[in-house]
Amino acid sequence: MDILNIIISSIVGMVIGWFTNYLAIIMLFRPYEPVRIPVFNIEVQGLIPKRRDDISSSLGDIIAKELISVDDIVKNIMGDDDKNKMMAAIDNKLDGVIRKKIPSYIPGMFRDKITNYIKKAAEEEVIKFMKNDSGRVMDELNQRMNIKQIVEDKINGFDVAKLEKLVMYAAGKELKAIEIVGGVLGLVIGLAEGVLVQVI
């Protein structure tokens, strides 16, 4: 059995396996712009630059439908603690404004009663608005704030090189693992081929 041929076959298989996966990863993005190959009369462009519009539309759909909505955003912005803090802030603000506006010649007891009455009425209106009208405001926000379109615009606005850097930053380890797996598979196939050639 010729060990040298088996080793060479294994190394060649490993290099081919690694290189094909490396090339496939590179071709996700490159070339950024379409390049015509005259001999074969075909146009080559990286998958992501070529299909960027479709990808951004699909991502926008997924994010808007499955991941985040305007309701989610508002709920995270305005939790129960925030509502309580807002009511306390409104109460303090009203207290200061009303006391300044009520003439000083009105006796203190009446001033307190007027202040409390106005504050109570204002708080009731705010609570009523939060219960009844917040849904209408949410509907208006949903119509105005198109998350799908925002995501699409952001992705389409990225320079392809920047988009490539983002993907490599987010999935660099996984992509490197794909290259290594290609090399390992190539090595195994090369080894098997080298042994089969010797046996046959």
Phi, psi and omega in degrees: 000129183273098182298322182300316179297322178295317180296315180297315179300318180296315181295317179298316178300317180297313181298316180296315179300313179295314186294321180295319177292319177300314180296319179298320179293316179300319184285356169299325184245331189245149356289148181297317180254151180301136178238126180270130175258105189296323184300316182264354182054046177234158179249130182245133174209150178304146184302312185291315175300322183290322184252024186302318181299315180295318181295314181295322178295315180296315178298318177301316178300311183298314182295316182291323185270324189252329190257312187212141177229171177298322178302315179300316182298312183295319180298322179286328178287319187238086175272182181298320178299319180295321178298317179297318178296320180296317179297320179294319179295318178298316180301313180295318181296313179300318181303312180295315183294314183296316181297327178288324186279331181286128182302146185291340182284348177283131183302150184304320181298317179290322178300316179298317180296316179296315180300312181296321180296313181295318180298317180297316179297318180294317179298318178299320179293320179296314180297317179298319178298315182298324181282316190263317189262349182295329177298318179295318178297321178297319178299317179296318178297318179300322180288320183281323187261095182266097184299319179304314182292323179299313180297314179303311182299319181297312183294316180292337180279342179290141168293140184301322179297321179291320178299319178298316179299318180298315180295316180296324178293317184286322188235021183303317181295317181294319179294322176295322178297323178297318178299314182295317178300319176301317178296317181295314178298317177300319178298314180297315180296316178299319179296313180298317180297316179299317180292316179300318179299320181290321182289317182285000000 
